[in-house]
Amino acid sequence: MKKLSFLAALLSLTLGACNKEYLNPSTASQTQVVTSSDGLLTLCNGLQYRYATGGLLSVLYNATALGGLSTRELAILNVGNIEEYNVSLGAGNVSNSNGVVRNVWTQCQLVRANADLVLANAGNAPDAGTRSGIIAYASIFRALALGTLAEFFEQAPLVTGDNAPFVPRAQLLAEAVTQLETAAAQLATTPASADFTAKIVPGLDLPNTLQALIARYSLEAGNYDKALATAAKVDLTRKSVFNFDDNTRNPIFEVAFGNRNVFEPTDASLGLTGALAPAPADQRLPFLVRANPTATQNRGLAFYTANSAPIPVYLPGEILLIQAEASARKGNLLSAVAALNKVLTKTPAQDVYGLGAALPPYAGPLIPEAVLLEILRNRDIELAFQGFRLPDSRRFGRPGPSTPGAERNRTFYPYPRTERENNSATPADPAI
């Protein structure tokens, strides 16, 4: 992980050279760094550094906090962490100066802007395989940034510039998918070179990650045919992870699950009740949470158990549940249940990450409402603590704020004050 460890100094010249437009690509240091393969590879490594590390600033931490604290998946341990505490209260308690909201917005925009910089200059890499790897890598982080924005905000800019126009979240998702498809086609024709592989931070399986993210964001956009087609291309036996070490730390463990100061899982049932509550025999639960933590232990486990614990970019179970949901929404309930059963019956030993429910197959009614509810229940468990519960709650039409049995305290988040003060195109904040 030395490749990430030394990036802090470089980022002070590149990613840190940001103003209200998120990036100033005209500085001499940036001009120099994008004119060579090595410079572009360093910027690629910087994309992961900004997205995945940095503790309280990272996209991974803040997206997990927003998605979990707004849906009772996570519970506050110390109300002195006022930004997270206000997210847990939701509604009007989340202002446009909230630090968690601001960090998701700003860090995603920085990742997107720097990915754009890499993609615009990828032609400066003379070797075709190195260029193909650079495009794939930058496309993945551009898509992750746009997809994360679409999961928490109604609109966002797609470009960097003065008073950059906002576009609807559907366009953010469409842009992410288009970029990923372009990169996947190029990578299939020209695989990444040995030079690229030797110099990039290890962990990401580029071909499978491209297809997995196309499937994820196609599902969120309602393009079920594309979601099914691309999910089928993902090799579920291969890992794709963000790697960490004691210098570039797993942000969820560093900030939250490694202590009892910020937040932890709400309870041993992941905050799920009623029809969504997990079965007591579900073997995913001991992987995800401590049932009886000591006074000094955080309840949370999952992929956040040490500074060096890798975090998956996607899970095999996510891909199977994408197939299940897309099939169900197309009315193909038999195919939906077949994919769902692969998640329900999967044992820990059969999963590349050791995450398996080991439960009986689905035995409920073969009607859309019942099948989709079981799919949601399994998404809430299989994908716990990854920021998905809020966008899933919206997509599945679960009770929202100010309604009986509300399962979330916000639907979308307000645009940060820093954006509003520097961009006259910022739209009105959404309703709670």
C-alpha positions as CSV (number, residue, x, y, z in Angstrom):
1,M,0.0,0.0,0.0
2,K,3.0,2.3,-0.3
3,K,1.5,3.6,-3.5
4,L,-1.3,5.1,-1.5
5,S,0.8,6.2,1.4
6,F,3.0,8.6,-0.5
7,L,0.0,10.2,-2.3
8,A,-0.7,12.8,0.4
9,A,2.2,14.9,-0.6
10,L,1.2,14.7,-4.3
11,L,-2.4,15.5,-3.6
12,S,-1.4,18.8,-2.1
13,L,-0.3,19.7,-5.6
14,T,-3.1,18.1,-7.5
15,L,-6.3,17.1,-5.7
16,G,-5.7,19.8,-3.1
17,A,-5.4,22.6,-5.7
18,C,-9.2,23.1,-5.7
19,N,-11.4,26.1,-5.5
20,K,-15.2,26.5,-5.8
21,E,-15.0,24.7,-9.1
22,Y,-13.4,21.7,-7.4
23,L,-10.3,21.7,-9.6
24,N,-7.9,24.1,-11.3
25,P,-6.4,22.0,-14.1
26,S,-4.3,25.0,-15.4
27,T,-1.6,25.0,-12.8
28,A,1.9,23.9,-13.8
29,S,2.0,20.9,-11.5
30,Q,-1.2,19.5,-12.9
31,T,-0.1,20.2,-16.5
32,Q,3.1,18.3,-15.9
33,V,1.4,15.3,-14.2
34,V,-1.1,14.6,-17.0
35,T,1.5,14.5,-19.8
36,S,2.9,11.1,-19.0
37,S,1.7,7.6,-18.2
38,D,3.4,7.7,-14.7
39,G,1.7,11.0,-13.9
40,L,-1.7,9.7,-15.0
41,L,-1.2,6.5,-13.0
42,T,-0.4,8.6,-9.9
43,L,-3.6,10.5,-10.4
44,C,-5.5,7.2,-10.8
45,N,-4.1,6.1,-7.5
46,G,-5.2,9.5,-6.1
47,L,-8.8,8.8,-7.1
48,Q,-8.9,5.8,-4.8
49,Y,-7.1,7.7,-2.1
50,R,-9.7,10.4,-2.0
51,Y,-12.7,8.1,-2.4
52,A,-11.8,5.4,0.1
53,T,-9.3,6.8,2.6
54,G,-9.1,9.9,4.8
55,G,-11.4,8.8,7.6
56,L,-14.0,11.4,8.2
57,L,-13.5,13.0,4.8
58,S,-13.8,9.8,2.7
59,V,-16.7,9.1,0.5
60,L,-16.9,5.6,1.9
61,Y,-17.3,6.8,5.5
62,N,-19.8,9.6,4.8
63,A,-22.0,7.6,2.4
64,T,-22.2,4.8,5.0
65,A,-23.1,7.3,7.7
66,L,-25.8,9.0,5.5
67,G,-27.3,5.7,4.4
68,G,-27.3,4.1,7.8
69,L,-28.1,6.9,10.2
70,S,-31.1,8.0,8.1
71,T,-32.7,4.5,8.2
72,R,-32.0,3.2,11.7
73,E,-29.4,0.8,10.4
74,L,-26.9,2.7,12.5
75,A,-27.3,4.4,15.9
76,I,-25.4,7.2,17.5
77,L,-23.2,6.5,20.5
78,N,-22.1,10.0,21.3
79,V,-24.3,13.0,20.6
80,G,-21.2,15.1,20.7
81,N,-20.7,14.0,17.1
82,I,-23.2,16.7,16.2
83,E,-23.0,16.2,12.4
84,E,-23.8,12.5,12.5
85,Y,-26.3,13.0,15.3
86,N,-28.3,15.5,13.2
87,V,-28.3,13.0,10.3
88,S,-29.7,10.4,12.7
89,L,-32.5,12.9,13.7
90,G,-33.2,13.7,10.1
91,A,-35.9,16.0,8.6
92,G,-35.1,19.6,9.3
93,N,-32.3,18.8,11.6
94,V,-30.1,18.2,8.5
95,S,-29.2,21.7,7.3
96,N,-27.1,22.7,4.2
97,S,-24.2,23.2,6.5
98,N,-24.1,19.6,7.8
99,G,-20.6,18.2,7.5
100,V,-21.6,14.6,6.5
101,V,-23.7,15.9,3.7
102,R,-21.0,18.4,2.6
103,N,-18.3,15.7,2.6
104,V,-20.3,13.3,0.4
105,W,-21.0,16.1,-2.0
106,T,-17.6,17.8,-2.1
107,Q,-15.5,14.6,-2.1
108,C,-17.6,13.0,-4.9
109,Q,-17.3,16.2,-7.0
110,L,-13.5,16.1,-6.5
111,V,-13.3,12.5,-7.5
112,R,-15.5,13.1,-10.5
113,A,-13.5,16.2,-11.5
114,N,-10.1,14.5,-11.2
115,A,-11.4,11.4,-13.1
116,D,-12.5,13.8,-15.8
117,L,-9.0,15.2,-15.9
118,V,-7.5,11.7,-16.2
119,L,-9.9,10.7,-19.0
120,A,-9.3,13.9,-20.9
121,N,-5.6,13.3,-20.9
122,A,-5.5,9.5,-21.2
123,G,-4.3,9.8,-24.8
124,N,-0.9,11.0,-23.3
125,A,-0.2,7.4,-22.3
126,P,1.5,6.0,-25.4
127,D,1.1,2.3,-24.6
128,A,-2.4,1.0,-25.6
129,G,-2.6,-1.4,-22.6
130,T,-1.6,1.2,-20.1
131,R,-4.0,3.7,-21.6
132,S,-6.8,1.1,-21.5
133,G,-6.2,0.4,-17.8
134,I,-6.1,4.1,-17.0
135,I,-9.4,4.7,-18.7
136,A,-11.0,1.7,-17.0
137,Y,-9.7,2.8,-13.6
138,A,-10.8,6.5,-13.9
139,S,-14.1,5.4,-15.3
140,I,-14.8,3.3,-12.3
141,F,-14.2,6.1,-9.8
142,R,-16.1,8.6,-12.0
143,A,-19.1,6.2,-11.9
144,L,-18.8,5.7,-8.2
145,A,-18.8,9.4,-7.6
146,L,-21.8,10.1,-9.9
147,G,-23.7,7.0,-8.6
148,T,-23.1,8.1,-5.0
149,L,-24.4,11.6,-5.7
150,A,-27.5,10.1,-7.4
151,E,-28.2,8.0,-4.3
152,F,-28.4,10.9,-2.0
153,F,-29.3,14.0,-4.0
154,E,-32.0,14.8,-6.6
155,Q,-29.6,16.7,-8.9
156,A,-25.9,17.5,-9.3
157,P,-23.5,19.0,-11.8
158,L,-21.9,16.7,-14.4
159,V,-19.1,19.2,-15.3
160,T,-16.6,21.5,-13.6
161,G,-17.0,25.2,-14.2
162,D,-18.4,28.5,-13.0
163,N,-22.1,28.1,-12.2
164,A,-22.1,24.5,-13.5
165,P,-25.6,23.4,-14.4
166,F,-27.3,20.7,-12.4
167,V,-28.8,17.7,-14.1
168,P,-31.4,15.2,-12.7
169,R,-30.1,12.1,-10.9
170,A,-31.3,9.9,-13.7
171,Q,-28.8,11.7,-16.0
172,L,-26.1,11.1,-13.5
173,L,-26.8,7.4,-13.5
174,A,-27.0,7.3,-17.3
175,E,-23.7,9.1,-17.6
176,A,-22.0,6.7,-15.2
177,V,-23.3,3.7,-17.2
178,T,-22.2,5.2,-20.5
179,Q,-18.7,5.9,-19.3
180,L,-18.4,2.4,-17.8
181,E,-19.6,0.8,-21.0
182,T,-17.1,2.7,-23.1
183,A,-14.3,1.6,-20.7
184,A,-15.5,-2.0,-20.7
185,A,-15.5,-2.2,-24.4
186,Q,-12.0,-0.8,-24.7
187,L,-10.6,-3.0,-21.9
188,A,-12.1,-6.1,-23.6
189,T,-10.3,-5.2,-26.8
190,T,-7.1,-4.1,-25.1
191,P,-6.4,-5.6,-21.7
192,A,-4.5,-3.5,-19.1
193,S,-0.7,-3.7,-19.5
194,A,1.8,-5.2,-17.1
195,D,3.1,-1.6,-16.6
196,F,-0.3,-0.5,-15.5
197,T,-0.8,-3.4,-13.1
198,A,2.6,-2.9,-11.5
199,K,2.0,0.8,-10.8
200,I,-1.6,0.9,-9.8
201,V,-2.8,0.2,-6.2
202,P,-3.8,-3.5,-6.2
203,G,-7.2,-4.8,-5.4
204,L,-9.7,-3.8,-8.1
205,D,-10.7,-6.4,-10.7
206,L,-11.2,-4.0,-13.6
207,P,-13.3,-6.2,-16.0
208,N,-15.7,-7.5,-13.3
209,T,-16.0,-4.2,-11.5
210,L,-17.0,-2.4,-14.7
211,Q,-19.8,-4.9,-15.3
212,A,-20.9,-4.9,-11.7
213,L,-21.2,-1.2,-11.6
214,I,-23.1,-1.1,-14.9
215,A,-25.5,-3.5,-13.4
216,R,-25.8,-1.5,-10.2
217,Y,-26.5,1.8,-11.8
218,S,-28.7,0.3,-14.5
219,L,-30.9,-1.2,-11.8
220,E,-31.1,2.1,-10.0
221,A,-32.0,3.9,-13.3
222,G,-34.7,1.4,-14.0
223,N,-33.0,-0.2,-17.0
224,Y,-33.7,-3.8,-16.0
225,D,-32.7,-5.5,-19.3
226,K,-29.2,-3.9,-19.1
227,A,-28.9,-4.7,-15.4
228,L,-29.7,-8.4,-16.1
229,A,-27.3,-8.6,-19.1
230,T,-24.4,-7.1,-17.3
231,A,-24.9,-8.8,-14.0
232,A,-24.7,-12.1,-15.8
233,K,-21.1,-11.2,-17.0
234,V,-19.7,-10.7,-13.4
235,D,-17.5,-13.6,-12.2
236,L,-18.8,-14.1,-8.6
237,T,-15.7,-16.1,-7.6
238,R,-13.4,-13.0,-8.1
239,K,-12.8,-10.4,-5.4
240,S,-12.6,-6.7,-6.1
241,V,-11.6,-4.6,-3.1
242,F,-10.3,-1.3,-1.8
243,N,-7.1,-2.2,0.1
244,F,-5.9,-0.5,3.2
245,D,-3.0,-0.5,5.7
246,D,-2.0,1.3,8.9
247,N,-1.2,4.5,6.9
248,T,-4.2,4.4,4.6
249,R,-6.8,3.1,6.9
250,N,-10.2,1.4,6.5
251,P,-12.3,4.5,7.1
252,I,-15.3,2.8,8.8
253,F,-13.1,1.0,11.2
254,E,-10.9,4.0,11.9
255,V,-13.7,6.4,12.6
256,A,-16.6,4.2,13.9
257,F,-16.4,0.4,14.3
258,G,-13.0,0.5,15.9
259,N,-14.3,2.4,18.9
260,R,-17.5,3.3,20.8
261,N,-17.5,7.0,20.2
262,V,-19.4,7.7,16.9
263,F,-22.0,5.0,15.8
264,E,-22.6,1.3,15.7
265,P,-25.3,-1.0,14.3
266,T,-28.6,-0.3,15.9
267,D,-29.0,-3.9,17.2
268,A,-28.3,-7.5,16.4
269,S,-31.1,-7.4,13.9
270,L,-29.5,-4.5,11.9
271,G,-32.4,-2.2,12.9
272,L,-34.8,-4.2,10.9
273,T,-38.3,-5.0,12.2
274,G,-41.5,-6.7,11.1
275,A,-41.4,-8.4,7.7
276,L,-37.9,-7.1,7.1
277,A,-36.4,-8.6,10.3
278,P,-33.7,-11.2,9.6
279,A,-34.3,-14.9,10.5
280,P,-32.6,-15.9,13.8
281,A,-30.8,-18.7,12.0
282,D,-29.3,-16.3,9.3
283,Q,-25.6,-16.9,9.3
284,R,-24.9,-13.5,7.9
285,L,-25.7,-11.9,11.3
286,P,-22.5,-13.1,13.1
287,F,-20.5,-12.0,10.2
288,L,-22.0,-8.5,10.3
289,V,-22.5,-7.8,14.0
290,R,-21.5,-8.9,17.5
291,A,-24.6,-10.1,19.2
292,N,-23.2,-9.4,22.7
293,P,-20.4,-6.9,22.5
294,T,-18.4,-6.0,25.6
295,A,-18.5,-2.5,27.1
296,T,-15.5,-1.6,25.0
297,Q,-16.5,-3.3,21.8
298,N,-18.4,-1.7,18.9
299,R,-21.3,-4.0,17.8
300,G,-20.2,-3.6,14.1
301,L,-18.1,-6.1,12.2
302,A,-18.6,-6.9,8.5
303,F,-15.7,-5.5,6.4
304,Y,-14.6,-3.0,9.1
305,T,-12.7,-5.0,11.6
306,A,-9.2,-3.6,11.3
307,N,-7.3,-0.6,9.8
308,S,-6.1,-3.0,7.1
309,A,-9.4,-4.8,6.4
310,P,-10.2,-4.6,2.7
311,I,-13.7,-3.3,1.7
312,P,-15.4,-4.9,-1.4
313,V,-16.4,-2.6,-4.2
314,Y,-19.4,-4.9,-4.7
315,L,-20.5,-8.3,-3.3
316,P,-21.5,-11.5,-5.1
317,G,-24.8,-11.2,-3.2
318,E,-25.4,-7.7,-4.7
319,I,-25.1,-9.1,-8.2
320,L,-27.5,-11.9,-7.5
321,L,-30.0,-9.5,-5.9
322,I,-29.7,-7.2,-8.9
323,Q,-30.8,-10.2,-11.0
324,A,-33.6,-11.0,-8.6
325,E,-34.9,-7.5,-8.5
326,A,-34.6,-6.7,-12.2
327,S,-36.4,-10.0,-13.0
328,A,-39.2,-9.3,-10.5
329,R,-39.7,-5.8,-11.8
330,K,-40.0,-7.2,-15.4
331,G,-42.6,-9.6,-14.1
332,N,-40.5,-12.8,-14.4
333,L,-41.0,-14.0,-10.9
334,L,-39.7,-17.5,-11.4
335,S,-36.3,-16.1,-12.5
336,A,-36.4,-13.6,-9.6
337,V,-36.9,-16.4,-7.0
338,A,-34.2,-18.5,-8.6
339,A,-31.7,-15.6,-8.1
340,L,-33.0,-14.8,-4.7
341,N,-32.6,-18.5,-3.6
342,K,-28.9,-18.3,-4.6
343,V,-28.6,-15.7,-1.9
344,L,-30.8,-17.3,0.7
345,T,-29.2,-20.8,0.4
346,K,-25.5,-19.6,-0.1
347,T,-23.4,-20.8,2.8
348,P,-20.4,-18.8,4.2
349,A,-18.1,-21.4,2.6
350,Q,-19.6,-20.8,-0.8
351,D,-19.0,-17.1,-0.8
352,V,-15.7,-15.6,-1.7
353,Y,-15.9,-13.2,1.3
354,G,-17.4,-15.7,3.7
355,L,-20.8,-14.0,3.8
356,G,-23.7,-16.5,3.5
357,A,-27.2,-16.9,5.0
358,A,-27.4,-20.7,4.8
359,L,-31.2,-20.5,4.9
360,P,-34.0,-22.5,3.2
361,P,-35.2,-21.3,-0.2
362,Y,-38.0,-18.8,-0.5
363,A,-41.4,-20.3,0.3
364,G,-43.6,-17.3,0.2
365,P,-46.3,-16.3,-2.3
366,L,-45.3,-16.0,-6.0
367,I,-46.7,-12.5,-6.3
368,P,-44.6,-9.3,-7.1
369,E,-45.2,-7.6,-3.7
370,A,-44.1,-10.6,-1.7
371,V,-41.1,-11.4,-3.8
372,L,-39.9,-7.8,-3.9
373,L,-40.3,-7.5,-0.1
374,E,-38.1,-10.6,0.3
375,I,-35.5,-9.2,-2.1
376,L,-35.5,-5.9,-0.1
377,R,-35.1,-7.8,3.2
378,N,-32.1,-9.6,1.8
379,R,-30.5,-6.4,0.4
380,D,-30.9,-4.8,3.8
381,I,-29.0,-7.8,5.3
382,E,-26.5,-8.8,2.6
383,L,-25.5,-5.2,1.8
384,A,-25.5,-3.9,5.4
385,F,-23.4,-0.8,6.3
386,Q,-22.6,0.1,2.6
387,G,-24.9,3.1,2.3
388,F,-27.6,1.3,0.2
389,R,-30.5,1.3,2.7
390,L,-31.7,4.9,2.0
391,P,-31.8,4.6,-1.9
392,D,-33.2,1.1,-1.5
393,S,-36.0,2.5,0.8
394,R,-37.0,5.0,-1.9
395,R,-36.8,2.6,-4.8
396,F,-39.0,0.0,-3.0
397,G,-41.5,2.6,-1.9
398,R,-41.1,2.1,1.8
399,P,-42.7,4.5,4.3
400,G,-40.9,7.9,4.2
401,P,-40.6,10.8,6.6
402,S,-43.8,12.0,8.3
403,T,-45.8,8.9,7.4
404,P,-46.9,6.1,9.7
405,G,-44.2,3.5,10.2
406,A,-41.5,5.7,8.6
407,E,-38.4,3.7,7.8
408,R,-36.3,6.7,6.8
409,N,-36.0,10.3,8.2
410,R,-35.1,11.9,4.8
411,T,-35.7,11.1,1.2
412,F,-33.1,13.3,-0.4
413,Y,-30.5,15.7,1.2
414,P,-30.1,19.5,0.8
415,Y,-27.4,20.9,-1.3
416,P,-24.4,22.1,0.8
417,R,-24.1,25.7,1.5
418,T,-20.6,25.8,0.0
419,E,-22.2,24.8,-3.4
420,R,-25.1,27.3,-3.1
421,E,-22.8,30.2,-2.2
422,N,-20.5,29.5,-5.2
423,N,-22.9,28.3,-7.9
424,S,-25.9,30.4,-8.8
425,A,-27.3,27.4,-10.7
426,T,-28.0,25.5,-7.4
427,P,-31.7,24.5,-7.4
428,A,-34.0,24.8,-4.4
429,D,-33.4,22.1,-1.7
430,P,-35.7,19.1,-2.0
431,A,-38.5,18.4,0.4
432,I,-37.5,16.4,3.4
